[in-house]
Amino acid sequence: MLVGLPAFAAEPDPAEAAQLINEVRQRIAGCGAVLRTSAAAVPVGDGAPVLSRPALAWNAKLAAAAEQHARSMAENAFFDHTGLDGSRVGNRTDAAGYHWRAVGENLAAGQRTLEDALQGWLRSEGHCRNLLDERFADFGLARVVSARPNDRYHVYWALVLARPATTMRTASAN
């Protein structure tokens, strides 16, 4: 269990997923054999450090790309970043209509809750780096339960993280 973080509901509600993922991004300073918290972090009410890593925003197009891949894995009994059609996360993100500058994907299988999937991703250095990567601004998440009775995983997760190709920002004139 992620200490000090709320439990996650059975299905990925966008607001709850954003809250949990952004809590992880604020409390975990680095990845590796031992997760690190930042010495420069500011303690909050429960004593856990808080970092200034930017929060991720839910994006429906990224969620559609995530769901397409999670559903394909659940329906076709495979677990891989490459789809049966040869697609990779960038292809699926393009197909969903999200124009990206940076994109990444975390997959999980067998974890019942997002909290469990996050635990697994935090134990994997590459997946952990994706979660904490400050290049990413948006995310989409999907959890698909297999209808196949003898499915070895039963639950498939896909998390797509990205930064749009163009970011509309207003510059302040001083």
SEZAVO-691434 format. One line per 2 residues: their letters; for each residue x, y, z of N, C-alpha, C, O. Coordinates in Angstrom, 3 decimals, padded with zeros to 6 digits. Layout:
A = X/Y/Z/X/Y/Z/X/Y/Z/X/Y/Z; ... $
***
This chain:
ML = 000.834/-001.179/000.000/000.000/000.000/000.000/000.876/001.238/000.000/001.884/001.290/000.705; 000.497/002.233/-000.785/001.221/003.493/-000.818/000.901/004.246/000.461/-000.230/004.688/000.662 $
VG = 001.879/004.390/001.311/001.673/004.990/002.621/001.183/006.416/002.472/001.776/007.218/001.750; 000.105/006.723/003.154/-000.421/008.074/003.178/-001.220/008.467/001.954/-001.662/009.612/001.856 $
LP = -001.423/007.543/001.007/-002.196/007.858/-000.175/-003.537/007.157/-000.100/-003.640/006.077/000.481; -004.564/007.755/-000.677/-005.899/007.168/-000.591/-006.024/005.896/-001.418/-005.325/005.720/-002.416 $
AF = -006.913/005.020/-000.999/-007.210/003.825/-001.782/-007.923/004.266/-003.053/-008.560/005.319/-003.069; -007.826/003.486/-004.101/-008.414/003.838/-005.385/-009.622/002.955/-005.654/-009.609/001.761/-005.356 $
AA = -010.651/003.542/-006.211/-011.876/002.814/-006.527/-011.605/001.742/-007.591/-010.543/001.736/-008.214; -012.545/000.859/-007.790/-012.384/-000.267/-008.699/-012.185/000.167/-010.154/-011.444/-000.498/-010.877 $
EP = -012.795/001.215/-010.597/-012.653/001.689/-011.979/-011.917/003.025/-011.972/-012.031/003.780/-011.007; -011.161/003.332/-013.033/-010.390/004.571/-013.016/-011.232/005.823/-013.269/-011.445/006.220/-014.414 $
DP = -011.696/006.424/-012.206/-012.347/007.722/-012.294/-011.256/008.751/-012.590/-010.241/008.770/-011.894; -011.431/009.603/-013.599/-010.369/010.544/-013.966/-009.877/011.419/-012.810/-008.670/011.607/-012.658 $
AE = -010.771/011.947/-012.010/-010.355/012.822/-010.907/-009.586/012.045/-009.841/-008.574/012.524/-009.329; -010.064/010.848/-009.509/-009.368/010.035/-008.508/-008.012/009.562/-009.028/-007.031/009.536/-008.286 $
AA = -007.963/009.188/-010.314/-006.692/008.750/-010.898/-005.693/009.899/-010.900/-004.527/009.709/-010.555; -006.143/011.095/-011.288/-005.253/012.265/-011.296/-004.738/012.559/-009.899/-003.559/012.860/-009.716 $
QL = -005.616/012.471/-008.918/-005.194/012.745/-007.546/-004.135/011.748/-007.087/-003.117/012.144/-006.519; -004.361/010.481/-007.324/-003.423/009.451/-006.862/-002.093/009.529/-007.614/-001.031/009.475/-006.994 $
IN = -002.141/009.654/-008.931/-000.911/009.729/-009.719/-000.118/010.987/-009.364/001.107/010.937/-009.250; -000.806/012.103/-009.192/-000.100/013.335/-008.850/000.445/013.310/-007.429/001.468/013.939/-007.159 $
EV = -000.206/012.602/-006.516/000.355/012.411/-005.175/001.674/011.655/-005.268/002.645/012.008/-004.598; 001.709/010.615/-006.099/002.944/009.853/-006.291/004.017/010.771/-006.864/005.158/010.753/-006.402 $
RQ = 003.664/011.573/-007.864/004.636/012.477/-008.489/005.184/013.510/-007.503/006.306/013.989/-007.668; 004.409/013.850/-006.491/004.867/014.835/-005.510/005.677/014.222/-004.375/006.445/014.926/-003.719 $
RI = 005.522/012.934/-004.134/006.156/012.323/-002.962/007.366/011.452/-003.278/008.146/011.130/-002.382; 007.530/011.069/-004.536/008.644/010.216/-004.911/009.663/011.069/-005.663/009.352/011.634/-006.711 $
AG = 010.876/011.159/-005.129/011.897/012.019/-005.725/012.689/011.318/-006.811/013.164/011.968/-007.742; 012.843/010.008/-006.713/013.649/009.319/-007.703/013.380/007.831/-007.706/012.772/007.287/-006.784 $
CG = 013.842/007.186/-008.757/013.619/005.757/-008.954/014.928/005.008/-008.823/016.007/005.593/-008.926; 014.828/003.739/-008.602/016.000/002.891/-008.500/015.713/001.756/-007.552/014.556/001.436/-007.279 $
AV = 016.775/001.145/-007.048/016.621/000.007/-006.147/015.820/000.396/-004.916/015.029/-000.398/-004.408; 016.022/001.613/-004.439/015.261/002.124/-003.295/014.649/003.447/-003.726/015.360/004.342/-004.183 $
LR = 013.349/003.574/-003.584/012.704/004.842/-003.912/013.205/005.909/-002.954/013.350/005.664/-001.757; 013.468/007.088/-003.487/014.001/008.170/-002.675/012.988/009.286/-002.554/012.223/009.556/-003.480 $
TS = 012.994/009.925/-001.408/012.252/011.164/-001.255/013.280/012.276/-001.252/014.442/012.046/-000.916; 012.877/013.453/-001.615/013.824/014.542/-001.779/014.173/015.211/-000.464/013.296/015.488/000.354 $
AA = 015.473/015.472/-000.263/015.916/016.205/000.917/015.443/017.641/000.845/015.280/018.299/001.873; 015.220/018.135/-000.375/014.769/019.513/-000.549/013.251/019.642/-000.456/012.709/020.745/-000.527 $
AV = 012.576/018.521/-000.299/011.123/018.548/-000.243/010.653/019.184/001.057/011.324/019.124/002.088; 009.491/019.789/000.972/008.908/020.459/002.125/007.937/019.517/002.813/007.033/018.999/002.157 $
PV = 008.091/019.272/004.130/007.138/018.392/004.809/005.734/018.990/004.795/005.560/020.206/004.868; 004.748/018.120/004.699/003.357/018.552/004.786/002.774/018.014/006.077/003.496/017.445/006.896 $
GD = 001.473/018.189/006.267/000.824/017.827/007.514/001.148/016.452/008.043/001.328/016.297/009.251; 001.230/015.436/007.185/001.506/014.081/007.668/003.001/013.784/007.710/003.401/012.649/007.971 $
GA = 003.831/014.801/007.455/005.274/014.632/007.522/005.898/014.113/006.241/007.124/014.035/006.155; 005.100/013.755/005.241/005.652/013.265/003.982/006.129/014.444/003.139/005.497/015.501/003.139 $
PV = 007.226/014.274/002.427/007.726/015.376/001.617/006.827/015.652/000.430/006.119/014.765/-000.046; 006.858/016.887/-000.048/006.125/017.271/-001.244/007.102/017.983/-002.169/007.801/018.908/-001.755 $
LS = 007.144/017.551/-003.410/008.032/018.121/-004.410/007.251/019.103/-005.271/006.029/019.203/-005.162; 007.949/019.810/-006.107/007.280/020.783/-006.978/007.150/020.271/-008.406/007.094/021.068/-009.343 $
RP = 007.101/018.964/-008.587/006.936/018.377/-009.920/005.559/018.766/-010.451/004.578/018.711/-009.710; 005.470/019.160/-011.727/004.171/019.568/-012.277/003.144/018.435/-012.252/003.473/017.269/-012.470 $
AL = 001.914/018.804/-011.986/000.820/017.828/-011.972/000.454/017.448/-013.401/000.569/018.255/-014.324; 000.016/016.214/-013.565/-000.497/015.738/-014.844/-001.993/016.009/-014.914/-002.691/015.957/-013.902 $
AW = -002.479/016.299/-016.112/-003.907/016.521/-016.333/-004.489/015.356/-017.127/-003.853/014.839/-018.045; -005.700/014.949/-016.765/-006.411/013.899/-017.486/-006.671/014.375/-018.906/-007.010/015.538/-019.124 $
NA = -006.512/013.471/-019.878/-006.797/013.792/-021.263/-007.595/012.645/-021.866/-007.147/011.498/-021.868; -008.772/012.962/-022.374/-009.674/011.932/-022.907/-009.085/011.216/-024.124/-009.331/010.023/-024.306 $
KL = -008.313/011.916/-024.962/-007.708/011.273/-026.133/-006.660/010.244/-025.698/-006.571/009.157/-026.267; -005.875/010.601/-024.687/-004.888/009.643/-024.172/-005.582/008.464/-023.499/-005.113/007.329/-023.586 $
AA = -006.705/008.737/-022.825/-007.477/007.652/-022.210/-008.019/006.709/-023.283/-008.065/005.496/-023.078; -008.431/007.265/-024.433/-008.929/006.423/-025.528/-007.804/005.547/-026.083/-008.023/004.374/-026.386 $
AA = -006.602/006.114/-026.217/-005.458/005.324/-026.691/-005.126/004.216/-025.690/-004.835/003.085/-026.080; -005.171/004.548/-024.402/-004.906/003.559/-023.354/-005.959/002.454/-023.380/-005.632/001.270/-023.289 $
EQ = -007.221/002.851/-023.507/-008.281/001.845/-023.494/-008.210/000.927/-024.705/-008.451/-000.275/-024.590; -007.886/001.480/-025.854/-007.788/000.659/-027.065/-006.753/-000.446/-026.868/-006.989/-001.598/-027.231 $
HA = -005.607/-000.089/-026.292/-004.550/-001.097/-026.135/-004.878/-002.080/-025.004/-004.670/-003.283/-025.158; -005.383/-001.585/-023.881/-005.738/-002.477/-022.774/-006.832/-003.457/-023.209/-006.792/-004.637/-022.863 $
RS = -007.801/-002.958/-023.966/-008.884/-003.826/-024.450/-008.343/-004.881/-025.419/-008.740/-006.045/-025.361; -007.446/-004.474/-026.299/-006.860/-005.433/-027.236/-006.103/-006.530/-026.489/-006.211/-007.707/-026.832 $
MA = -005.340/-006.143/-025.473/-004.609/-007.154/-024.692/-005.579/-008.103/-023.991/-005.372/-009.316/-023.991; -006.634/-007.552/-023.396/-007.601/-008.380/-022.665/-008.357/-009.324/-023.599/-008.604/-010.481/-023.258 $
EN = -008.717/-008.826/-024.770/-009.500/-009.642/-025.695/-008.662/-010.672/-026.441/-009.181/-011.700/-026.876; -007.372/-010.402/-026.591/-006.532/-011.265/-027.422/-005.443/-012.010/-026.663/-004.552/-012.603/-027.271 $
AF = -005.511/-011.980/-025.352/-004.613/-012.762/-024.497/-003.125/-012.501/-024.774/-002.351/-013.433/-024.991; -002.744/-011.224/-024.763/-001.322/-010.908/-024.853/-001.023/-009.733/-023.936/-001.929/-009.012/-023.517 $
FD = 000.249/-009.548/-023.629/000.686/-008.455/-022.766/002.001/-007.932/-023.322/003.056/-008.539/-023.138; 001.921/-006.784/-024.013/003.106/-006.249/-024.683/002.846/-004.800/-025.065/001.701/-004.403/-025.277 $
HT = 003.913/-004.014/-025.150/003.793/-002.624/-025.596/003.506/-002.532/-027.086/002.993/-001.516/-027.554; 003.827/-003.567/-027.829/003.526/-003.604/-029.259/002.193/-004.302/-029.461/001.991/-005.427/-029.003 $
GL = 001.280/-003.619/-030.157/-000.031/-004.196/-030.422/000.047/-005.309/-031.450/001.060/-005.460/-032.133; -001.009/-006.079/-031.560/-001.049/-007.175/-032.541/-000.898/-006.662/-033.965/-000.447/-007.392/-034.848 $
DG = -001.273/-005.410/-034.189/-001.137/-004.794/-035.505/000.226/-004.135/-035.712/000.453/-003.489/-036.735; 001.136/-004.296/-034.745/002.464/-003.703/-034.837/002.548/-002.286/-034.287/003.619/-001.678/-034.292 $
SR = 001.422/-001.758/-033.813/001.408/-000.380/-033.312/002.177/-000.251/-032.011/002.258/-001.187/-031.215; 002.742/000.935/-031.815/003.404/001.305/-030.570/002.589/002.448/-029.963/001.636/002.924/-030.580 $
VG = 002.953/002.882/-028.775/002.188/003.908/-028.073/002.053/005.184/-028.910/000.995/005.813/-028.897; 003.090/005.571/-029.625/003.005/006.776/-030.460/001.965/006.642/-031.553/001.228/007.587/-031.836 $
NR = 001.903/005.456/-032.176/000.899/005.205/-033.216/-000.507/005.290/-032.649/-001.393/005.901/-033.246; -000.704/004.667/-031.484/-002.041/004.653/-030.876/-002.453/006.050/-030.412/-003.626/006.418/-030.477 $
TD = -001.469/006.820/-029.942/-001.745/008.190/-029.505/-002.104/009.054/-030.710/-003.037/009.854/-030.643; -001.370/008.899/-031.808/-001.703/009.610/-033.044/-003.118/009.259/-033.495/-003.903/010.143/-033.837 $
AA = -003.442/007.960/-033.495/-004.758/007.503/-033.956/-005.888/008.068/-033.102/-007.006/008.252/-033.584; -005.594/008.344/-031.829/-006.611/008.920/-030.933/-006.745/010.433/-031.126/-007.619/011.060/-030.528 $
GY = -005.882/011.020/-031.961/-005.997/012.444/-032.259/-005.201/013.366/-031.343/-005.421/014.577/-031.340; -004.282/012.806/-030.570/-003.444/013.624/-029.680/-002.112/013.849/-030.387/-001.401/012.893/-030.698 $
HW = -001.777/015.104/-030.640/-000.528/015.458/-031.305/000.522/015.707/-030.232/000.447/016.687/-029.490; 001.498/014.814/-030.156/002.425/014.803/-029.030/003.839/015.208/-029.425/004.269/015.048/-030.568 $
RA = 004.541/015.742/-028.429/005.974/016.029/-028.532/006.751/014.944/-027.800/007.841/014.569/-028.231; 006.206/014.438/-026.702/006.807/013.342/-025.927/005.672/012.423/-025.504/004.587/012.887/-025.153 $
VG = 005.924/011.110/-025.537/004.889/010.150/-025.158/005.544/008.935/-024.500/006.648/008.535/-024.871; 004.856/008.360/-023.531/005.324/007.161/-022.851/004.138/006.307/-022.442/002.994/006.762/-022.453 $
EN = 004.423/005.073/-022.082/003.349/004.146/-021.738/003.806/003.212/-020.630/004.918/002.686/-020.664; 002.942/003.015/-019.657/003.128/001.997/-018.624/001.989/000.999/-018.767/000.829/001.383/-018.920 $
LA = 002.327/-000.277/-018.715/001.323/-001.343/-018.747/001.437/-002.160/-017.476/002.513/-002.282/-016.889; 000.317/-002.713/-017.062/000.298/-003.637/-015.928/-000.769/-004.681/-016.216/-001.723/-004.427/-016.951 $
AG = -000.598/-005.840/-015.635/-001.584/-006.908/-015.813/-001.657/-007.715/-014.524/-000.638/-008.098/-013.949; -002.877/-007.959/-014.091/-003.089/-008.765/-012.896/-003.382/-007.953/-011.651/-003.890/-008.497/-010.670 $
QR = -003.078/-006.666/-011.663/-003.342/-005.826/-010.480/-004.801/-005.401/-010.473/-005.328/-004.905/-011.469; -005.435/-005.603/-009.337/-006.859/-005.318/-009.206/-007.153/-003.822/-009.140/-008.171/-003.371/-009.663 $
TL = -006.279/-003.055/-008.509/-006.527/-001.630/-008.308/-005.400/-000.795/-008.910/-004.308/-001.301/-009.171; -005.680/000.486/-009.125/-004.649/001.390/-009.598/-003.533/001.487/-008.571/-002.363/001.586/-008.942 $
ED = -003.865/001.460/-007.315/-002.836/001.506/-006.276/-001.862/000.336/-006.440/-000.652/000.523/-006.310; -002.368/-000.858/-006.720/-001.509/-002.021/-006.936/-000.660/-001.858/-008.203/000.524/-002.193/-008.210 $
AL = -001.279/-001.337/-009.281/-000.531/-001.105/-010.520/000.574/-000.077/-010.282/001.695/-000.252/-010.761; 000.269/000.988/-009.550/001.281/002.000/-009.234/002.440/001.406/-008.438/003.599/001.741/-008.681 $
QG = 002.131/000.534/-007.501/003.191/-000.124/-006.726/004.141/-000.877/-007.659/005.360/-000.794/-007.513; 003.577/-001.603/-008.607/004.406/-002.332/-009.559/005.225/-001.387/-010.424/006.410/-001.629/-010.654 $
WL = 004.611/-000.321/-010.903/005.333/000.637/-011.732/006.455/001.314/-010.945/007.516/001.593/-011.502; 006.235/001.578/-009.673/007.282/002.207/-008.867/008.453/001.258/-008.609/009.577/001.711/-008.392 $
RS = 008.202/-000.042/-008.629/009.278/-001.028/-008.438/010.085/-001.275/-009.718/011.155/-001.880/-009.672; 009.579/-000.814/-010.836/010.258/-000.960/-012.130/010.877/000.388/-012.483/010.162/001.377/-012.644 $
EG = 012.193/000.432/-012.605/012.868/001.713/-012.811/012.346/002.463/-014.041/012.104/003.668/-013.968; 012.173/001.777/-015.155/011.689/002.447/-016.361/010.280/002.987/-016.214/009.997/004.113/-016.625 $
HC = 009.395/002.191/-015.630/008.021/002.639/-015.426/007.973/003.782/-014.408/007.206/004.732/-014.565; 008.789/003.680/-013.380/008.863/004.731/-012.373/009.323/006.039/-013.016/008.755/007.099/-012.754 $
RN = 010.351/005.959/-013.856/010.833/007.173/-014.536/009.728/007.794/-015.387/009.607/009.018/-015.442; 008.922/006.965/-016.051/007.790/007.508/-016.813/006.839/008.276/-015.906/006.412/009.382/-016.237 $
LL = 006.509/007.687/-014.761/005.583/008.347/-013.828/006.095/009.700/-013.356/005.312/010.632/-013.174; 007.399/009.813/-013.158/007.980/011.022/-012.592/008.493/012.004/-013.637/008.902/013.113/-013.292 $
DE = 008.477/011.616/-014.898/009.065/012.428/-015.965/008.361/013.777/-016.085/007.158/013.839/-016.336; 009.113/014.841/-015.906/008.550/016.194/-015.941/008.241/016.674/-017.348/007.609/017.718/-017.512 $
RF = 008.671/015.937/-018.371/008.293/016.305/-019.743/006.800/016.083/-019.973/006.197/016.758/-020.808; 006.206/015.156/-019.251/004.812/014.824/-019.492/003.886/015.815/-018.788/004.130/016.216/-017.650 $
AD = 002.821/016.198/-019.489/001.844/017.146/-018.948/000.462/016.514/-018.800/-000.331/016.938/-017.959; 000.176/015.504/-019.612/-001.157/014.899/-019.660/-001.047/013.391/-019.490/000.015/012.800/-019.682 $
FG = -002.177/012.782/-019.122/-002.218/011.323/-019.041/-003.609/010.818/-019.349/-004.597/011.545/-019.236; -003.665/009.567/-019.739/-004.910/008.844/-019.902/-004.696/007.453/-019.352/-003.595/006.911/-019.442 $
LA = -005.721/006.877/-018.792/-005.608/005.603/-018.097/-006.794/004.721/-018.441/-007.915/005.205/-018.602; -006.541/003.428/-018.552/-007.633/002.485/-018.768/-007.377/001.217/-017.975/-006.242/000.765/-017.823 $
RV = -008.467/000.659/-017.476/-008.473/-000.631/-016.789/-009.527/-001.482/-017.481/-010.706/-001.129/-017.496; -009.100/-002.605/-018.054/-010.030/-003.480/-018.773/-009.974/-004.857/-018.140/-008.900/-005.425/-017.943 $
VS = -011.143/-005.383/-017.826/-011.256/-006.725/-017.249/-011.573/-007.698/-018.376/-012.498/-007.481/-019.159; -010.808/-008.751/-018.446/-010.986/-009.751/-019.487/-012.271/-010.543/-019.261/-012.639/-010.852/-018.127 $
AR = -012.943/-010.864/-020.365/-014.144/-011.705/-020.304/-013.789/-013.190/-020.447/-014.648/-014.062/-020.311; -012.502/-013.461/-020.725/-012.075/-014.851/-020.895/-011.934/-015.508/-019.525/-011.181/-015.007/-018.690 $
PN = -012.639/-016.620/-019.266/-012.650/-017.215/-017.929/-011.298/-017.719/-017.433/-011.055/-017.711/-016.227; -010.428/-018.148/-018.311/-009.129/-018.672/-017.877/-007.990/-017.697/-018.128/-006.835/-018.107/-018.239 $
DR = -008.305/-016.418/-018.217/-007.279/-015.409/-018.459/-006.274/-015.401/-017.313/-006.668/-015.338/-016.148; -004.994/-015.462/-017.625/-003.978/-015.537/-016.574/-003.863/-014.242/-015.782/-003.449/-014.273/-014.623 $
YH = -004.221/-013.092/-016.382/-004.115/-011.809/-015.682/-005.461/-011.271/-015.198/-005.542/-010.703/-014.109; -006.494/-011.439/-015.976/-007.851/-011.003/-015.691/-008.039/-009.488/-015.823/-009.058/-009.049/-016.356 $
VY = -007.078/-008.676/-015.350/-007.196/-007.216/-015.408/-005.971/-006.662/-016.139/-004.837/-007.054/-015.866; -006.226/-005.741/-017.075/-005.160/-005.120/-017.868/-005.233/-003.604/-017.694/-006.306/-003.006/-017.783 $
WA = -004.083/-002.999/-017.447/-003.971/-001.556/-017.261/-003.087/-000.971/-018.352/-002.094/-001.582/-018.749; -003.444/000.199/-018.830/-002.579/000.980/-019.719/-002.630/002.433/-019.254/-003.702/003.007/-019.063 $
LV = -001.457/003.004/-019.081/-001.302/004.411/-018.718/-000.487/005.057/-019.824/000.644/004.648/-020.086; -001.058/006.068/-020.476/-000.351/006.803/-021.523/-000.073/008.199/-020.983/-000.976/008.895/-020.518 $
LA = 001.195/008.592/-021.054/001.648/009.895/-020.568/002.202/010.661/-021.765/002.889/010.080/-022.605; 001.910/011.962/-021.854/002.368/012.708/-023.026/002.451/014.200/-022.749/001.914/014.710/-021.766 $
RP = 003.137/014.872/-023.644/003.158/016.328/-023.708/002.708/016.684/-025.117/003.175/016.091/-026.089; 001.802/017.651/-025.230/001.336/018.022/-026.568/002.444/018.643/-027.410/003.397/019.215/-026.880 $
AT = 002.306/018.524/-028.726/003.292/019.062/-029.657/003.383/020.571/-029.536/004.469/021.141/-029.650; 002.270/021.213/-029.311/002.267/022.665/-029.105/001.530/022.942/-027.818/000.427/022.443/-027.598 $
TM = 002.137/023.727/-026.983/001.517/024.102/-025.718/001.145/025.569/-025.810/002.000/026.425/-026.041; -000.119/025.850/-025.630/-000.588/027.235/-025.666/-000.331/027.860/-024.303/-000.963/027.497/-023.311 $
RT = 000.579/028.777/-024.270/000.875/029.485/-023.028/000.834/030.983/-023.338/001.300/031.421/-024.390; 000.292/031.733/-022.445/000.297/033.180/-022.629/001.481/033.749/-021.877/001.667/033.493/-020.687 $
AS = 002.261/034.509/-022.577/003.425/035.140/-021.945/002.968/036.438/-021.281/002.165/037.191/-021.830; 003.488/036.667/-020.118/003.123/037.907/-019.452/004.118/038.982/-019.850/005.328/038.758/-019.840 $
AN = 003.616/040.112/-020.189/004.489/041.226/-020.549/004.715/042.071/-019.312/003.769/042.555/-018.691; 005.972/042.240/-018.965/006.307/043.033/-017.784/006.927/044.335/-018.182/007.277/045.141/-017.320 $
***
